[in-house]
Amino acid sequence: MKYCFGIDIGGTTVKMGLFQEDGKLLEKWEIKTKTENEGEAILPDITQSLNIKMEEREIDREDILGIGVGIPAPVTEDGVVENTANLGWGYKEVKRELQELTGGINVEVCNDANAAALGEMWLGGGKGSRNMIMVTLGTGVGGGIIVNGQCVVGSHGAGGEIGHICVNYQETEPCGCGNKGCLEQYTSATGIVRLAKRRLEQDEAPSRLRRSRQISAKTVFDAVKADDILAIEVATEFGKILGSALANLAAACDPEVIVIGGGVSRAGEVLLGYIEKPFQQRAFFANKKTRFCLAELGNDAGICGAAKLVLDVEK
């Protein structure tokens, strides 16, 4: 039996998984992400953890097909990152460095949202498809675009940065990226809260949201499920913005399925209706058969997709 590792590097923890070559996840675990000193310990810590796991499982290095790694930053095809917001890294040749640390084991590297998209295409909501858009709605908005089974990476490693499509040219407040009017500003968890607060300030319309100590995307969609009219207005605005943006993307890459993941997706099926209706209204006629579904792998999507990177190379 041959094996591979899938690794999802986050700002707080590094999620790791050991997979058989047939895709079966044998074990998953986490280690702390040490971001101090420009993240110099991250790759050595990963190497140490992998070595320990191989010893525990009595797996020879020769039986490891490779190590797949997802990173929260644009990643070039040769495994280089120019900068990371949460890891402390500047320019870093992740593929080369980790291969050297692990004694020459093959390493494949991609953006973490792309890894999650690959995971969902392989084992999750997009299973069975080869053309897919995944949107992750969390603190920000991430995404992955898969065409003919391959992630769109781009020349700078920034393919699939769905959250930074401009959807409002009149916006005056800046996005975290420095631009204004990005999709992320309206459809992330924080963006939904922003929409809700703006709506609450417009008038004195009654809403259970006014009684919430702290408004969150969850409280908004809980209110939607309770037929709160103001919350429904917020969800409708959210859905119109996201659904219209996805219709534009669909015209460019013609997906079979659009998978919605991230913390906001925990709202469940109710979320999809608010996105699908405006998508159908805006979509090019050839894209109207695109189906929507919720992500299924949760926090395991990244490690699964990272493992798939390796297994695809070995085909």
The 8 nearest C-alpha neighbors of each residue, nearest first, counted from 0:
[[1, 2, 19, 62, 20, 21, 63, 58],
 [2, 0, 62, 20, 63, 19, 64, 3],
 [1, 3, 19, 63, 20, 18, 64, 62],
 [4, 2, 65, 64, 18, 63, 66, 17],
 [3, 5, 17, 66, 16, 306, 18, 67],
 [4, 6, 306, 302, 305, 67, 16, 15],
 [5, 7, 15, 68, 302, 14, 67, 305],
 [6, 8, 69, 14, 302, 301, 13, 68],
 [9, 7, 13, 70, 69, 6, 14, 12],
 [10, 8, 12, 11, 13, 7, 71, 32],
 [9, 11, 85, 86, 12, 32, 8, 34],
 [12, 10, 32, 9, 31, 13, 33, 8],
 [13, 11, 31, 32, 9, 30, 10, 14],
 [12, 14, 8, 30, 29, 9, 7, 32],
 [15, 13, 29, 7, 6, 28, 12, 8],
 [14, 16, 6, 28, 27, 5, 29, 302],
 [15, 17, 27, 5, 4, 26, 302, 18],
 [16, 18, 4, 26, 25, 24, 3, 27],
 [19, 17, 24, 3, 23, 25, 2, 22],
 [18, 20, 2, 23, 21, 22, 1, 3],
 [19, 21, 2, 22, 1, 18, 3, 310],
 [22, 20, 19, 23, 18, 2, 1, 310],
 [21, 23, 20, 19, 18, 24, 307, 306],
 [22, 24, 19, 18, 21, 25, 20, 17],
 [25, 23, 18, 26, 17, 22, 19, 16],
 [26, 24, 18, 17, 23, 19, 27, 16],
 [27, 25, 17, 16, 24, 28, 18, 15],
 [26, 28, 16, 15, 17, 25, 29, 14],
 [27, 29, 15, 14, 16, 26, 30, 13],
 [30, 28, 14, 13, 15, 12, 31, 27],
 [29, 31, 13, 12, 32, 14, 28, 48],
 [30, 32, 12, 33, 13, 11, 29, 41],
 [31, 33, 12, 11, 13, 34, 41, 10],
 [32, 34, 35, 41, 38, 31, 40, 11],
 [33, 35, 38, 86, 87, 32, 37, 36],
 [36, 34, 38, 37, 33, 87, 39, 40],
 [37, 35, 38, 39, 34, 87, 40, 33],
 [36, 38, 87, 88, 35, 39, 34, 86],
 [39, 37, 34, 87, 35, 36, 40, 41],
 [38, 40, 37, 41, 36, 42, 34, 35],
 [41, 39, 43, 38, 42, 44, 33, 34],
 [42, 40, 44, 38, 43, 39, 33, 32],
 [41, 43, 45, 44, 40, 46, 97, 39],
 [44, 42, 46, 40, 45, 41, 47, 100],
 [45, 43, 47, 41, 42, 46, 40, 48],
 [44, 46, 42, 48, 43, 47, 49, 41],
 [47, 45, 43, 49, 44, 48, 101, 50],
 [46, 48, 44, 50, 45, 49, 43, 51],
 [49, 47, 51, 45, 50, 46, 44, 52],
 [50, 48, 52, 46, 51, 47, 53, 45],
 [51, 49, 47, 53, 52, 48, 46, 54],
 [50, 52, 54, 48, 49, 53, 55, 47],
 [51, 53, 55, 49, 54, 50, 56, 48],
 [54, 52, 58, 50, 56, 55, 51, 57],
 [53, 55, 57, 51, 52, 56, 50, 58],
 [56, 54, 52, 53, 57, 51, 58, 50],
 [55, 57, 53, 58, 54, 52, 51, 59],
 [58, 56, 54, 55, 53, 59, 52, 60],
 [59, 57, 53, 56, 54, 60, 62, 63],
 [60, 58, 61, 62, 57, 53, 63, 54],
 [59, 61, 62, 63, 58, 53, 104, 64],
 [62, 60, 59, 63, 64, 58, 104, 1],
 [63, 61, 1, 60, 59, 2, 64, 58],
 [64, 62, 2, 3, 65, 60, 61, 1],
 [65, 63, 3, 2, 62, 1, 105, 309],
 [64, 66, 105, 3, 63, 106, 104, 309],
 [65, 67, 106, 4, 3, 5, 105, 107],
 [68, 66, 305, 107, 5, 306, 309, 106],
 [67, 69, 6, 108, 305, 7, 5, 107],
 [68, 70, 111, 7, 109, 110, 114, 305],
 [69, 71, 111, 110, 8, 72, 109, 68],
 [72, 70, 111, 110, 9, 83, 69, 8],
 [73, 71, 83, 70, 110, 74, 80, 82],
 [72, 74, 156, 157, 110, 80, 75, 155],
 [75, 73, 156, 80, 109, 110, 79, 78],
 [74, 76, 156, 79, 78, 77, 155, 80],
 [77, 75, 78, 74, 156, 152, 79, 109],
 [76, 78, 75, 79, 94, 108, 74, 92],
 [77, 79, 94, 108, 75, 76, 93, 74],
 [80, 78, 92, 75, 74, 93, 91, 77],
 [81, 79, 74, 91, 90, 82, 73, 92],
 [80, 82, 90, 89, 91, 79, 83, 73],
 [81, 83, 89, 80, 90, 88, 84, 72],
 [84, 82, 72, 88, 85, 86, 87, 89],
 [83, 85, 86, 82, 87, 72, 71, 88],
 [86, 84, 10, 83, 87, 34, 71, 9],
 [87, 85, 34, 88, 10, 83, 38, 84],
 [86, 88, 37, 38, 34, 85, 83, 89],
 [89, 87, 37, 86, 83, 82, 38, 90],
 [88, 90, 82, 81, 91, 83, 87, 80],
 [89, 91, 81, 80, 82, 88, 92, 79],
 [92, 90, 80, 93, 79, 89, 81, 88],
 [93, 91, 79, 95, 94, 96, 78, 80],
 [92, 94, 96, 91, 95, 78, 79, 97],
 [93, 95, 78, 97, 106, 96, 92, 98],
 [94, 96, 98, 93, 92, 97, 99, 78],
 [97, 95, 99, 93, 98, 94, 92, 100],
 [98, 96, 100, 99, 94, 95, 93, 101],
 [97, 99, 103, 95, 101, 96, 100, 104],
 [98, 100, 96, 102, 97, 101, 103, 95],
 [99, 101, 97, 98, 102, 96, 46, 43],
 [102, 100, 98, 99, 103, 104, 97, 46],
 [101, 103, 99, 100, 104, 98, 97, 60],
 [102, 104, 98, 99, 101, 105, 100, 97],
 [105, 103, 98, 65, 101, 102, 106, 66],
 [104, 106, 65, 98, 103, 66, 107, 64],
 [107, 105, 66, 94, 65, 67, 98, 104],
 [108, 106, 67, 309, 68, 66, 308, 94],
 [107, 109, 68, 78, 67, 69, 94, 106],
 [110, 108, 69, 74, 111, 70, 68, 114],
 [109, 111, 70, 69, 113, 74, 112, 73],
 [112, 110, 69, 70, 114, 71, 113, 115],
 [113, 111, 115, 114, 142, 110, 143, 141],
 [114, 112, 143, 116, 110, 111, 115, 117],
 [113, 115, 304, 111, 117, 301, 112, 305],
 [116, 114, 301, 300, 118, 112, 113, 117],
 [117, 115, 113, 119, 118, 143, 114, 133],
 [118, 116, 304, 120, 114, 115, 119, 121],
 [304, 117, 119, 303, 300, 115, 121, 116],
 [118, 120, 123, 116, 125, 121, 122, 124],
 [121, 119, 125, 126, 117, 118, 123, 122],
 [120, 122, 118, 126, 119, 117, 123, 125],
 [121, 123, 126, 119, 118, 120, 124, 125],
 [124, 122, 119, 295, 126, 125, 296, 120],
 [123, 125, 294, 295, 119, 126, 293, 292],
 [124, 126, 120, 119, 123, 128, 127, 256],
 [127, 125, 120, 121, 123, 122, 128, 124],
 [126, 128, 125, 129, 120, 121, 122, 124],
 [129, 127, 126, 125, 130, 120, 255, 131],
 [128, 130, 148, 147, 131, 146, 127, 145],
 [131, 129, 146, 254, 145, 255, 147, 128],
 [130, 132, 254, 145, 256, 257, 255, 144],
 [133, 131, 144, 257, 143, 145, 258, 254],
 [134, 132, 258, 143, 142, 116, 257, 259],
 [133, 135, 142, 259, 141, 260, 258, 136],
 [136, 134, 261, 260, 141, 140, 142, 259],
 [137, 135, 261, 140, 187, 263, 260, 262],
 [136, 138, 261, 139, 262, 188, 187, 140],
 [137, 139, 188, 187, 189, 140, 136, 262],
 [140, 138, 137, 187, 183, 136, 141, 188],
 [141, 139, 162, 136, 183, 187, 135, 137],
 [142, 140, 135, 162, 134, 112, 161, 160],
 [141, 143, 134, 133, 159, 161, 112, 135],
 [142, 144, 113, 159, 133, 116, 112, 132],
 [143, 145, 132, 159, 151, 150, 131, 133],
 [146, 144, 150, 131, 149, 130, 148, 151],
 [145, 147, 130, 149, 148, 129, 150, 144],
 [148, 146, 129, 130, 149, 145, 150, 128],
 [147, 149, 129, 146, 145, 130, 150, 128],
 [150, 148, 145, 146, 147, 151, 129, 117],
 [151, 149, 145, 144, 152, 146, 113, 148],
 [150, 152, 158, 144, 145, 153, 149, 159],
 [153, 151, 158, 156, 150, 157, 154, 159],
 [154, 152, 158, 156, 155, 151, 157, 75],
 [153, 155, 156, 152, 75, 157, 158, 76],
 [156, 154, 157, 153, 75, 73, 74, 152],
 [155, 157, 75, 74, 73, 152, 153, 154],
 [156, 158, 73, 155, 160, 153, 152, 159],
 [159, 157, 152, 153, 151, 160, 156, 144],
 [158, 160, 143, 161, 142, 144, 157, 151],
 [161, 159, 162, 158, 142, 157, 163, 141],
 [160, 162, 159, 142, 163, 164, 141, 140],
 [163, 161, 140, 183, 182, 160, 141, 164],
 [164, 162, 181, 161, 182, 160, 165, 183],
 [163, 165, 181, 182, 162, 161, 166, 160],
 [164, 166, 181, 180, 167, 163, 182, 168],
 [165, 167, 180, 182, 181, 164, 168, 244],
 [168, 166, 180, 169, 170, 165, 181, 179],
 [167, 169, 170, 180, 166, 165, 179, 171],
 [168, 170, 167, 171, 180, 179, 166, 172],
 [171, 169, 180, 168, 167, 179, 172, 173],
 [170, 172, 169, 179, 173, 180, 168, 167],
 [171, 173, 170, 179, 174, 180, 178, 184],
 [174, 172, 179, 178, 177, 175, 171, 180],
 [175, 173, 176, 177, 179, 178, 184, 181],
 [174, 176, 177, 173, 178, 184, 179, 183],
 [175, 177, 174, 178, 173, 163, 179, 181],
 [178, 176, 174, 175, 173, 179, 172, 181],
 [179, 177, 174, 173, 176, 180, 181, 175],
 [180, 178, 173, 174, 181, 170, 172, 171],
 [179, 181, 167, 170, 165, 166, 168, 182],
 [182, 180, 165, 163, 183, 164, 184, 179],
 [183, 181, 162, 184, 185, 164, 166, 163],
 [182, 184, 162, 140, 187, 181, 186, 185],
 [183, 185, 190, 182, 181, 186, 174, 187],
 [186, 184, 190, 183, 182, 191, 187, 237],
 [185, 187, 190, 183, 191, 237, 182, 184],
 [188, 186, 190, 136, 139, 183, 189, 140],
 [189, 187, 216, 191, 137, 138, 190, 263],
 [190, 188, 192, 187, 191, 138, 193, 216],
 [189, 191, 185, 187, 184, 193, 186, 192],
 [192, 190, 194, 188, 193, 189, 186, 185],
 [193, 191, 195, 189, 190, 194, 215, 216],
 [192, 194, 190, 196, 191, 195, 197, 189],
 [195, 193, 191, 197, 192, 196, 198, 190],
 [196, 194, 192, 198, 193, 197, 233, 199],
 [197, 195, 199, 193, 198, 194, 192, 200],
 [196, 198, 194, 200, 195, 199, 193, 201],
 [197, 199, 195, 201, 196, 200, 194, 233],
 [198, 200, 196, 197, 201, 195, 202, 203],
 [199, 201, 197, 198, 202, 196, 203, 195],
 [202, 200, 198, 199, 197, 203, 204, 196],
 [203, 201, 204, 200, 199, 198, 205, 197],
 [204, 202, 205, 199, 201, 200, 206, 209],
 [203, 205, 202, 206, 229, 199, 201, 228],
 [206, 204, 203, 207, 229, 209, 228, 208],
 [207, 205, 208, 209, 229, 227, 204, 228],
 [206, 208, 209, 210, 222, 211, 227, 205],
 [209, 207, 206, 211, 210, 214, 219, 222],
 [210, 208, 207, 211, 206, 205, 199, 212],
 [211, 209, 208, 207, 212, 206, 213, 214],
 [212, 210, 208, 213, 209, 214, 207, 218],
 [213, 211, 210, 214, 209, 208, 215, 218],
 [212, 214, 211, 215, 218, 208, 210, 209],
 [213, 215, 211, 218, 192, 212, 208, 216],
 [216, 214, 218, 217, 192, 219, 213, 188],
 [215, 217, 219, 188, 218, 191, 192, 220],
 [218, 216, 215, 220, 219, 221, 266, 263],
 [217, 219, 221, 215, 220, 216, 214, 222],
 [220, 218, 216, 222, 217, 221, 230, 223],
 [221, 219, 223, 222, 217, 218, 224, 266],
 [222, 220, 218, 224, 223, 219, 217, 225],
 [221, 223, 225, 219, 220, 227, 224, 230],
 [222, 224, 220, 226, 231, 225, 230, 227],
 [223, 225, 221, 222, 226, 220, 227, 269],
 [224, 226, 222, 223, 227, 221, 220, 228],
 [227, 225, 223, 224, 228, 222, 231, 230],
 [226, 228, 222, 230, 223, 225, 229, 231],
 [229, 227, 231, 230, 226, 232, 206, 223],
 [228, 230, 232, 231, 227, 206, 233, 204],
 [231, 229, 233, 232, 223, 227, 228, 219],
 [230, 232, 234, 228, 223, 229, 233, 235],
 [233, 231, 235, 229, 230, 234, 236, 228],
 [234, 232, 230, 236, 231, 235, 195, 237],
 [235, 233, 237, 231, 236, 232, 238, 230],
 [234, 236, 232, 238, 233, 237, 273, 231],
 [235, 237, 239, 233, 238, 234, 232, 240],
 [238, 236, 234, 240, 235, 239, 186, 233],
 [239, 237, 274, 273, 235, 241, 236, 240],
 [238, 240, 236, 242, 277, 237, 241, 243],
 [239, 241, 237, 243, 238, 242, 244, 236],
 [242, 240, 244, 238, 243, 239, 245, 237],
 [241, 243, 278, 274, 277, 245, 239, 244],
 [244, 242, 246, 278, 245, 240, 241, 239],
 [245, 243, 241, 247, 246, 242, 240, 248],
 [246, 244, 248, 242, 247, 243, 249, 241],
 [247, 245, 282, 249, 243, 278, 244, 248],
 [246, 248, 244, 245, 250, 249, 243, 251],
 [249, 247, 245, 251, 250, 246, 244, 252],
 [248, 250, 253, 246, 252, 251, 247, 245],
 [249, 251, 247, 248, 253, 252, 283, 246],
 [250, 252, 248, 249, 253, 247, 254, 246],
 [251, 253, 249, 250, 254, 248, 146, 130],
 [254, 252, 249, 250, 251, 286, 255, 130],
 [255, 253, 131, 130, 256, 252, 249, 132],
 [254, 256, 289, 130, 131, 290, 128, 253],
 [255, 257, 290, 131, 289, 254, 291, 258],
 [256, 258, 132, 291, 133, 131, 290, 292],
 [257, 259, 133, 292, 293, 294, 291, 134],
 [258, 260, 293, 134, 294, 133, 135, 292],
 [261, 259, 135, 294, 264, 134, 293, 136],
 [260, 262, 135, 136, 137, 263, 264, 259],
 [261, 263, 137, 264, 265, 136, 260, 188],
 [262, 264, 265, 136, 261, 266, 137, 188],
 [265, 263, 266, 260, 262, 261, 267, 259],
 [266, 264, 267, 263, 262, 261, 260, 217],
 [267, 265, 264, 263, 270, 220, 269, 217],
 [268, 266, 265, 269, 264, 270, 293, 271],
 [267, 269, 270, 271, 266, 272, 293, 292],
 [270, 268, 267, 271, 272, 266, 273, 224],
 [271, 269, 268, 272, 273, 267, 266, 274],
 [272, 270, 274, 268, 273, 269, 275, 291],
 [273, 271, 275, 274, 270, 269, 276, 268],
 [272, 274, 238, 271, 270, 275, 235, 276],
 [275, 273, 238, 242, 271, 272, 276, 277],
 [274, 276, 278, 272, 277, 273, 271, 279],
 [275, 277, 279, 278, 274, 273, 272, 280],
 [278, 276, 280, 242, 239, 279, 275, 243],
 [279, 277, 242, 275, 246, 281, 243, 276],
 [280, 278, 276, 282, 277, 281, 287, 275],
 [279, 281, 277, 278, 282, 276, 243, 275],
 [282, 280, 278, 279, 246, 243, 277, 283],
 [283, 281, 246, 279, 278, 287, 280, 286],
 [282, 284, 286, 285, 250, 281, 287, 246],
 [285, 283, 286, 287, 282, 288, 279, 281],
 [284, 286, 283, 287, 288, 282, 253, 250],
 [287, 285, 283, 284, 288, 289, 282, 253],
 [288, 286, 289, 284, 285, 279, 282, 283],
 [287, 289, 286, 290, 285, 255, 284, 256],
 [290, 288, 255, 256, 287, 286, 254, 291],
 [289, 291, 256, 288, 257, 255, 292, 287],
 [292, 290, 257, 256, 258, 289, 271, 293],
 [293, 291, 258, 124, 259, 257, 294, 290],
 [292, 294, 259, 258, 260, 124, 295, 264],
 [293, 295, 260, 124, 259, 258, 296, 123],
 [294, 296, 123, 124, 297, 293, 119, 260],
 [295, 297, 300, 299, 123, 294, 298, 119],
 [298, 296, 299, 295, 300, 294, 261, 260],
 [297, 299, 300, 296, 301, 302, 14, 115],
 [298, 300, 296, 297, 301, 302, 303, 118],
 [301, 299, 115, 118, 296, 303, 298, 302],
 [302, 300, 115, 114, 304, 7, 303, 299],
 [301, 303, 5, 305, 6, 7, 304, 299],
 [304, 302, 118, 306, 300, 301, 305, 299],
 [118, 305, 303, 114, 117, 307, 301, 306],
 [304, 306, 67, 5, 302, 308, 68, 114],
 [305, 307, 5, 67, 303, 304, 308, 309],
 [308, 306, 304, 310, 309, 305, 311, 303],
 [309, 307, 305, 306, 311, 310, 67, 107],
 [310, 308, 312, 307, 306, 311, 67, 65],
 [309, 311, 307, 313, 312, 308, 306, 314],
 [312, 310, 314, 313, 308, 309, 307, 306],
 [311, 313, 309, 310, 314, 308, 307, 107],
 [312, 314, 310, 311, 309, 64, 65, 308],
 [313, 311, 312, 310, 309, 20, 308, 307]]
